Amino acid sequence: MTGILITVIFFLVVLSIQLFTKKYIPVFYWLVVIATTTLGTEISDFLDRSLHLGYTLGSLVLFSGLILALILWNKKFKSLSVYPIFIRKKKFITGLPSCFLTV
């Protein structure tokens, strides 16, 4: 559980930097990608190994999270289009489904 908390803090820090940066800076983009994939993997492992949900039920939980994130995205922006990505809220919401896809 401590590992997930450390990863969540790292994820939130690099995501905040990425969201509040006025221009594209590759290192921050890639740090968010690394943090997202690491957090997604840790969540998946936690569901499987700590909560003993197994891969099937764990995948169902993650799939439900993905569907919920896409529903919220579509409800907020009336589209699943990524563009224009310069809107801060859109940057955050488009990144949310990635946490559920990185298993």
Secondary structure, DSSP 8 states (H G I E B T S, - for coil): -HHHHHHHHHHHHHHHHHHH-SS--HHHHHHHHHHHHHHHHHHHHIIIIIS--HHHHHHHHHHHHHHHHHHHHHHHHSS----STTSHHHHHHHHTTHHHH--
